[in-house]
Amino acid sequence: MATITITDDNFEAEVLKSDKPVLVDFWAPWCGPCKMIGPVLEQISGERDDIVIAKMDIDENPETPTSFGVRSIPTMLIFKGGEAVATTMGAKPKAQLEQWINSAV
């Protein structure tokens, strides 16, 4: 499964109402660590079907990150049943990200 792109407009339908847990990566094109973590999330997305990996450009979609208190990027939140259940910030190695995902899913 490939990563999906989330916007302020489709956030509720794609994330809050999803049947599966959703990891949302809040990022921006100018953010170096965001660019480092992007391929890792793509890889995880291709290997797992128990979680949806979504990306939200905070420059184009300011409302949602603000409502969840995102102040620095990359910030990743995992949503289950419409609730944010886990948060992590900064670029991390794949093994560490997978451990974080497994603890939340």
Secondary structure, DSSP 8 states (H G I E B T S, - for coil): ---EE--TTTHIIIIIT-SS-EEEEEE-TT-HHHHHHHHHHHHHHHH-SSSEEEEEETTT--HHHHHTT--SSSEEEEEETTEEEEEEES---HHHHHHHHHHH-
